Amino acid sequence: MDELIAYLIGAIDRVGALILYLSGAIILLFIIWGGIQYMQGDAESGKKTITSAVIGAAIITLAAMIINTVTYLINK
């Protein structure tokens, strides 16, 4: 039973890390896209895109912190 729990925790860690890396890449693309929109004269849309990307990054960071905390408490 302990092996199963350890395996599941490891799988959750790996999936969480993968999601974190992919979301970081997507956020970077959105920030770049917002900058392009801003430079092309659509400043309002560019600001909204960049703001949304930063808010998304904050949410994803908090989710990763929660996952890491729960994983740590389970392993404790």
Secondary structure, 3 states (H helix, E strand, C coil): CHHHHHHHHHHHHHHHHHHHHHHHHHHHHHHHHHHHHHHCCCHHHHHHHHHHHHHHHHHHHHHHHHHHHHHHHHHC
